[in-house]
Amino acid sequence: MNRFKLAKTYKSLLPYFLSLIISLPALSQVTAPSSQTPASAGNQGNPQSNTPKGNSTGNQPASPNSQSGNQQSGNPQSTDQQGADKGKNAANQNGEANTDQSKVNKTTSSSLTPEEQEKEAFRQKIYGYSLFADKSLNPIPDIQIATPTNYIVGPGDELKVYLYNYAESTYETVVNKDGFISIPRVGNVFVSGRTIEEVRKILIDKFAKFTPGLIGTGGETARTKLMVTLGEIRSVKVFVTGEVINPGTYEVSSLSSAFNALYQAGGPNEIGSFRDIRVVRQGKVISRIDVYDWLVNGKIDGDVRVQDNDNVVVGYYIKRAEITGMVKRPGIYELKPEEKLGDALRYSGGFSDRAYRDRIKVQRITSRERKLFDVPQDSYDSFEVVTGDSIDVGTVLDRFENKVTIEGAVMRPGDYSLDNSPTLKKLIDNADGLREDAFVGRVNVLRTRTDLTIENISLNYTDIINNVVPDLVLARLDQIIVPSRFDMAETAYVSVEGEVNNIKVGENEGKFPYTANMTLEDLLVQAGGLKESAYTSEIEVVRRKRDSVAGAANAQISEVFKFNVSRDLSLNSKASNFTLFPFDQVTVRKSPNYVEQQTVFVEGEVLVTGPYTIVNKNDKISDIIKRAGGLTELAYPEGATLLRRTLIQSLEQPTDYDAAEATEKSIKKGTILGDLPNVKEEKIGIVLKNILKNPGSFEDLVVQEGDIIRIPKRLETVQVTGSVLYPTTVKYGKGLAFTDYISQSGGFTIQSLRKSSYIKYPNGNIDRTRRFLFFNVYPKVEPGSEIFVPVRSAPALNTQQTISTATGLLSSVMGLIVTILAFRSLN
C-alpha cells in the first residue's frame, strides 16, 4: 500500500522533473554572463590589471618587453603603424557607436501620426534644425589627425614617446586611472589634466637625467629631440540634457567637442534654444555655444573639447520670430534679447530681388489680441522684436514709377526712363529720331491721370521743333504714338486677270502692290507674262471714275482703255507706256482663234480604236468613224452608243475649283472611273447604220470633247429580267416575238404588269408595250436587247374575287338605276 502511494507521488512529480531538465540549457545561458560580470568588474577595479602585458589591447599599456624589443629593433615606424591600426579600430568602434546614438530624424512621414507630422513640419521651419537633421554633415572628428598640442591627457589615453637624433628610443604607455604613466628608468609620471605640450616638457626634464643631448648647453640647441604623440585615445561620457530631440548619455572620443555631442543627440527640439547652449563641467558653466555663429560666420567660439561627465544643457528659447514673404530664407529665427529686427533679416539672408524694402509689416500677439506694426526702413536696426512676432516682407508693386513709352514711326520704339527723357523732344532723340514715314503733323500723347482715366493730348511736332510751342513735359506712364503715313493711307494695289502666267494666283488673287509710275507692261511682267492664248490686240484696263456727277442716273462709274500690247514686253518704242493708277484692273482675254486640242474616243469594233482629235468644230460621228478606218465585219452597228459626260456645279454649295478643274481634265482625257457626284453621264442612242449610209444627216451628231463612241460586237442573246418566272438570258432567234422570249424565261407571273413591259436596245434606245383595245402590242426584239417586265403594285385578283367584285359593282349600278326611275315616276 505504501509502495502504491509512493509510486503515485512520483507519478505526479514526473512532469515537473521533465520541465526542469528541458529548461536547464536556457538557465545556463542566462546565468553565464552574470557569473562573468564580477570577474570583469574585479579586473577593472584591481590595480594589478594595469600591469604590462605583451598581448594587451585597448587602453592597457604595452609591456616593457615589447618596448625593449622596439628599442632593439630601432624601427619606430612599426610602432606608429600599430598605433594607426589601433586608432582605426577605435574610430570604427566610435563610428558604430555614433551611428547607434544618432538615430534621430530617421523616421519616415508614413510612420508618423498626424500630430507628429505637424510637429516635424514645424521643426523644419526653425532655422538651424536642418543642420542636425542632415546626417550627411557628420561633424564627428577624425581620429587619424596630428596630435593637438592643447589636448588634455586623461586616464585611458595611449601616449607614444619618441627620442630621436643623437639618442633614439621609443616608448608606448597608457595613462592609468590614477593619472600616471610608467616609463622604464623614468618611473611613474603624473600627466592627467595636463596638455600634450606640458607632458613633453615634463618628460624632457625626466629623461634629461640619463639621456645625453636632450638639453642644449652653451647656447646650442638640444641634439636629442623628444616628441609625445597620441596612440589610442580614450572615450568620455557626456550628458546632453534639456530641450533636445534625444536627451541622454553619449560616449564620444576625447577629441570630440560639445557640438559633436549635441549633434549626436539630434540638436535642439521645437522649443530648444540654438543661441545659448551651456557646457557644464563640475557644476560650473565653462562655455556657451551659439549655433547661429557657426551657421552665419562658420565658427563657434564656445565649442570646447568635452571631458568625462561634462553636461551639455539646452534650455528654452527666450525670443523667436517668424519671417515670411520675400526673403531669401523664410523661416523661424531665434534672437538674443539685445538683437533687433535688422538682425532677424540678416539671419534670413536678406531681402530677395523683388522684395518691398521700404516698409515691413510685423504682427504681434499681445496679452489680449493681435497688434500690427508698420516698420519703416530706417527703423529696422532699432525696432524691438518680441517673441511670437510674425514678420512679413511684401513684394514690390507690378508697376513702373518712371516709365514712358513711345511707339510708331520712330527708329527705336519701346519703353524709356522718364528720368533720362523728361520731355517729348528728348524722348524722340533717345529713340534715335523719327522715321522717314513719320506723320509729324499730329502726334498723340496718351496720359494716365491720377484717377487712372486716359487723357489724349494732340500736338504738332513741327511746331515744337520750330519753337512755336514749348516742348511737352512728360509724365509717368505717358504713351506717345507717332503715326506713319503708310498706316494712314489705304493700301493701293492693281489687279490682273485672264491669260497671264500668274503662278501665285492662289496667294495674291491676281492683286499686286501699286507703285508709282507703274506701266501696263510692268504689271504684265509681274504677273508672269502673257500666255500663248492671250488676245494681245485688245487688253483692257478698267479704271475707277473719281469725278463722276453725283446723283445722275447715267453717271459714269468707270473708264475702259484698250491697248494692243506686243508679246515682247521689253521696254522699246512699241510699248504702250500706259501709266497705271491705284486700283486699276487689267483684263487679258483669250484669243477667239485659239482653241486647244480636243479629243474624242472610239472603242469597240472599228479598225483602229483610240483617241481622235477633233479637226473641225463641226466634226460628226461619221467623220470620226471614217478616220477610225470604218467598222469591222464583227461590228454590230445597231448596238452603237455615244457616251457623254458633263460636269455639274451646284448653285447651293460652294464650288471647289481645284477639284472641278481636275475632274474636267479627267473627262477630257476619258480617264474617269466609277460614279462621281459632280459628273453627269448620259448614254445617247444613235442609229449608226443610218449615220454611215447618210453622213451629215439629222441623226449624225456633232461630237464634243471627251465623247466616247462604243461599237459592240455582234450580239446573239436577249436578256429577260423583271417579273418573270425565271429571269435569264436567251439566245436570239430570227423571227421570234416578244412573248416568245418571255415564254423561254418561264412566262409571266401573277404579279407581272404586262402592259408596262419595255425593251432596251443595245444603242440605249427604249421602246414600250402599246395598248390596242384589249390587246397588248409588244415591241420588236433585236439582238442584244434587254426585256424588262415590271411588278404590279397590288396583287392580282383570283377568279372568285373577280366574280365577287363584279357582282357587287353590278348591284350598285342596278340600285342606282332603280332609284333614278323611281324619282322620275314621282315627278
Summary of the structure (lengths in Angstrom):
residues: 827
radius of gyration: 61.0
end to end distance: 157.6
largest distance: 190.8
contacts: 2273
relative contact order: 0.04
helix: 28%
strand: 29%
